[in-house]
Amino acid sequence: MDIGITLLYSVNEGNKLVGVLKSYVIECKDKNSVIDVAYKKAKDQINLNFPDYKFLGIEDIFSVTGKVAPGELMGRSTLYDIDSIDKAKELIQSKNDIDINSQANYYCGSLIYFYKGKKSYSFTILTIVRGESKEAAIINLRNVAPDSKMLNKIIRYSVEPILINKIQFVGIEYVNAITEDVDKGESFQVLFNEEFKSEADLHSILPSKVELNDIINDVFKMFN
């Protein structure tokens, strides 16, 4: 079974402590194996590619629809407080904020949707597209986002029942070039943060053991 994980590392760059969040897809036989597989992934990545990194823990675990590949869903965030189209549109990244000069084989994009039901809310979906440039990736994301295949996949992997005719694509929150080799199991998303002053501060963003166990149970409910 494929599961998404986000791991937290620290690395010293000069006089700065940098927090690094990296997201991967791992294969687990059951929910009891998730933590062991995640720790092995961290150890392998440090040994093979990032010897200066220090692994601090698992920041998140989430459902995915498969390996890192075009059209697959790489996690979802439900935003119940963003309960109108106008609020959802505020999440759209300005064209001025998108660097269209970057080049990669794959791109990871966050797609914004609005669901108009008895309780209206917004949600974002991470997905993968190919593109010879970020500009091409943006076009591909805009094409795939409202497609029925994508919408049906969202419905299939949604915790709560939703209807396809009540889902509206709003826009792109962001798109990032994938700089690591996902075909070899490396990260599909990397986030850096230089605002933390110590590793203790970094540890504060990690879920507790109880919270992590609850997250794992929630993810595996979808497969029962």
N, C-alpha and C positions, 0 to 999 in steps of 0.2 A: 504494500500500500504506500502510495506517495503522500508525503506530508511536508508542509512548508515550515521552516524554522528561521528565526532571526537570532544570531549569536552576537554577543557583545565582546569586543576586544578593546585593549588599550595599547597605545604605542607612543613612545616619546620621540618627538620631532624637534630637535634642538632643545630649547627650554620649555617647550609646550607639551602638555599631556593631551593627547587626542583620543577621544572615544570613537570607536568604529563599529557600526552595526552592519552586519552582512547577512543577507538572506539567501537560503539554499533550499533545494528540494532533496529530501532524503527518503529512502525506502525503509519502511518498518513493517515487521510481521504482525505486530499488535501494539496496543497502547503502552504495554509494560516495557517495550523495547525502545521507545522514543528517546528517552533521556540518554541511554547508553549510546545509541546511534548518533545522537547530536554531539555528544562529547567526543566520540571517535572522529566525527567530521571536523570538529575544531582542531583536534590534535593533528590530524592528517594535513589540514590546510596550513597549519603553522610549520610543520616539519617539511612540507613539500614546497611551499610558496612564500610564507610570511614568517620567517624566523624571528623577526623583531617584535611580533605581536604577542600579547599576553591575553589568554582567554579568561574572561571574567564570569561568563554564565549565559544562560538561555534567556533572551529578552522576550521572545514570543514564539508561539506555535500556532499554525493556522492550516486550514484546508486548501488544497490545490486540486486541480482536475487532471494532473498528469505531470510528466517531466517538463522541464523548461523548454517550451517549443511555441511557435506562433499559434495564437488562438487559444492557448490554455489560460485558465484563471489562476493567478498566483496570489490569492487572498482577497478578502473583502472587508471593508470598514462600513458599518451602518451608522448613519448620522441622524439620530432621531430629532435632534434640536434644529436641524436645518430642514424645516417643514414647509418650504415654499420654493417655487422655481427661482424667484429673485434671489433668495439666499443661496441656493445651489449655484447660481451663475457667478456669485462672488468667489467661488473656488477656482474658476477657470483662470489658468495662467495667461498673463498678457504675452502677446507675441514678442514684446521687447525683452521679456524675461527668458525666452527660449533661445538657446544658442543653436542655430541651425547649421553651424559649420562643423560640428562634431561628426565623426564617421565611425561606424561599427557595423558588425554583421547583424546584431540583434539590438532591439530597444525595448525597454520596459516602460509602459505608459499607465497612468492612473486615469481611468474613465469615470466621469461623474454621471450618475443617473438620479432621476426623481421618480418616486413611486407615489401615485395618487390613489389611496385607498381610504378605508374608514379612518385610518391614521396615516397621514401623509408624512413622508420622510425622504431623505436622500441617502445614497450609498455610493461608495467608490469601489471599483474593481481594478486590480492590477492585471495586465495582460501583456503578452509578448508579441512583437511583430518584427519582421525583417525589414531592412531598408538600407540602401547604399548611403544614406545621409539621414540626419534627423528630420529634415524637411520631408523626405520621402516617408519616413516612419510616421510622421504626423498625419500625412494623407492616408496611410494604411490604417492607422488607428481610427480615423474618422469614418473610414469605410466599414471596418469590422464592428465598430461599437453598436450601430443600430441593426446589424444583420440578425436575422431570425436564429441562426446557429448560435450566436453569442447570447442572445436573449434566452433561448431555451436552455443553454448551459447554466446561465445565472439562475433560472427557475429550478433546474434540477438540483443544484447545490445550495439552494437557499434553505435556511433552517425553518423559516416560516413560509406558509403557502402564499404565493403571489401569482398574479395574472399577467400574461404577456402584454395585453392591451393597456395595462396601467403603468407600464414602465416607459419612461421617456429619457432618451439620451440627452444630456445637457451640454457636455463639452469635455475637454481634456484638462485635468488638473495639472499634470506635469508629464514630461517624457524624458527619460535618461538613457544614454548609451550604455550598453552592457559591455564593460571593459574586460571582464574575466571570461575564461573559456567554459561556458556553461555545458558544452558537449562533454567536458571532462569532469563535470560535477562541481564546478566552481560557482561563485556567487552571481545571482542575477540582479542584485541591488546592493549598493554600498552607500552608506550615509556616514558623514564625518561630523564631529562636533568638538570644538576647541574651547567650549565655555566651562568645562569642568576643571576644578582646581586640584582634585585628588581622585585616587581610585575609589575611595570611600564614597565620594559624590557619584561616581559612575555606578557603583554597586546599588545605590539608592533607586535606580530606575529599573532594577530587576525585580520580577515577581518573587514572592515568597514560595517556599516549597508547596504549601497548601494551594496558593493561587495558581502555580504552575500545574499542579495535578488537576485542578478544576478546569483549566484551559484544555489540557489533554483530553479529559472526559468529554468536554463540549465538542471538540473536534471529532472525536470518534462516535459521537451520537449520530452523526450524519451517515455513518456506514453500518449502523445496526439495523 
